Amino acid sequence: MHLDHFALWTTDIERLKTFYATYFDATAGDKYLNPTRGFESYFLSFAGGARLEIMTQPSVAGERPSQGAPAPGYAHLAIAVGSVEQVDALTETLRAAGHVIAGEPRWTGDGYYESVVLDPDGNVIELTV
């Protein structure tokens, strides 16, 4: 068994596709359209074989709930970028491009080197080694 893909709803599918392609070298497949439902999606593939599906339709809410207390469900997406230096460099690249850095690069108590950034929709991404 293996995890096939992870999916995120978005109000701006092209913006999110561009973000993951630009900063994480994701390759987008063809856009799927279901005109009856107004549903659109892309599967984004990463070098290690993982895939992310980004989806939209007219009923997707425009506001993300507060980033306060944890709620059941999605917590974060962790993307291994290869080295401590690459975590640091990508964090600075994202900062310079105006993206929110929610956690500076650091060693965690469970042995990960990570930083935490938010994608354009406010989804939490851990950059790890």
C-alpha positions in Angstrom: 0.0 0.0 0.0 1.1 3.6 -0.6 -0.4 7.1 -0.5 -1.5 7.9 -4.0 -2.1 11.6 -3.7 -3.2 14.5 -1.4 -5.9 17.0 -2.5 -6.5 20.6 -1.7 -9.5 22.8 -2.5 -8.7 26.3 -3.8 -10.5 29.4 -5.2 -7.7 30.1 -7.7 -6.4 26.9 -9.3 -4.0 28.5 -11.7 -2.3 30.6 -8.9 -1.8 27.4 -6.8 -0.6 25.4 -9.8 2.0 28.1 -10.5 3.1 28.3 -6.9 3.8 24.5 -6.6 5.4 24.4 -10.1 7.7 27.4 -9.4 8.9 26.6 -5.9 8.7 22.8 -5.7 9.3 21.7 -9.4 5.9 20.1 -9.6 4.7 19.1 -13.1 1.1 19.6 -13.8 -0.9 17.2 -15.9 -3.8 18.2 -18.1 -6.5 20.2 -16.5 -9.7 18.1 -15.8 -12.9 20.0 -16.4 -16.5 18.9 -15.4 -18.6 21.7 -16.9 -21.8 20.3 -15.3 -20.5 20.8 -11.8 -18.0 23.6 -12.6 -15.3 21.4 -11.2 -11.7 21.8 -12.3 -8.6 20.0 -11.1 -4.9 19.4 -11.8 -2.7 16.6 -10.6 0.8 17.9 -9.8 3.6 15.3 -9.8 6.8 15.6 -7.8 10.2 14.0 -8.5 9.9 11.5 -5.8 6.6 10.2 -7.1 4.2 12.0 -4.8 1.2 13.8 -6.3 -0.9 16.7 -5.2 -4.4 17.3 -6.6 -5.6 20.9 -6.6 -9.3 21.4 -7.1 -11.9 24.2 -7.5 -15.5 24.7 -8.2 -17.9 27.6 -7.7 -19.0 26.5 -4.2 -15.5 26.7 -2.6 -15.5 29.2 0.2 -13.3 32.3 -0.3 -12.1 32.5 3.3 -9.8 30.0 5.1 -10.6 29.5 8.8 -8.3 31.1 11.3 -4.9 29.5 11.7 -5.5 29.5 15.5 -6.3 26.3 17.4 -5.9 23.0 15.5 -9.0 21.4 14.1 -9.5 17.8 13.0 -8.3 17.2 9.4 -5.4 18.7 7.3 -2.5 19.9 9.4 0.3 20.4 6.9 2.1 19.1 3.8 5.8 18.3 4.3 8.1 18.6 1.3 11.6 17.3 1.5 13.9 19.6 -0.4 17.2 17.7 0.1 19.5 19.5 2.6 19.7 22.0 5.4 21.1 24.5 2.9 18.2 24.0 0.5 15.6 24.5 3.3 17.3 27.8 4.2 17.6 28.9 0.5 14.0 28.0 -0.4 12.8 29.7 2.7 14.6 32.9 1.7 13.4 32.6 -1.9 9.8 32.3 -0.7 10.2 35.2 1.8 11.7 37.5 -1.0 8.7 36.6 -3.2 6.3 37.8 -0.5 5.1 34.5 0.9 4.4 34.1 4.6 7.1 32.4 6.6 5.1 30.9 9.5 8.2 29.2 11.2 11.8 30.0 10.7 14.3 27.3 9.8 15.2 25.2 12.9 15.9 21.7 14.3 12.8 20.3 15.9 12.6 18.1 19.0 11.9 15.1 16.9 15.0 15.5 14.8 13.7 17.3 11.7 15.3 20.4 10.2 12.4 22.4 8.8 10.9 25.8 8.1 7.1 26.4 7.8 5.6 28.5 4.9 2.1 29.2 3.8 1.0 28.6 0.2 -1.1 31.4 -1.4 -4.3 29.9 0.1 -2.8 29.8 3.6 -2.1 26.0 3.6 0.8 25.1 5.8 3.9 23.6 4.2 6.9 22.2 6.1 10.1 22.4 4.1 12.3 19.5 5.4 15.6 17.9 4.6 
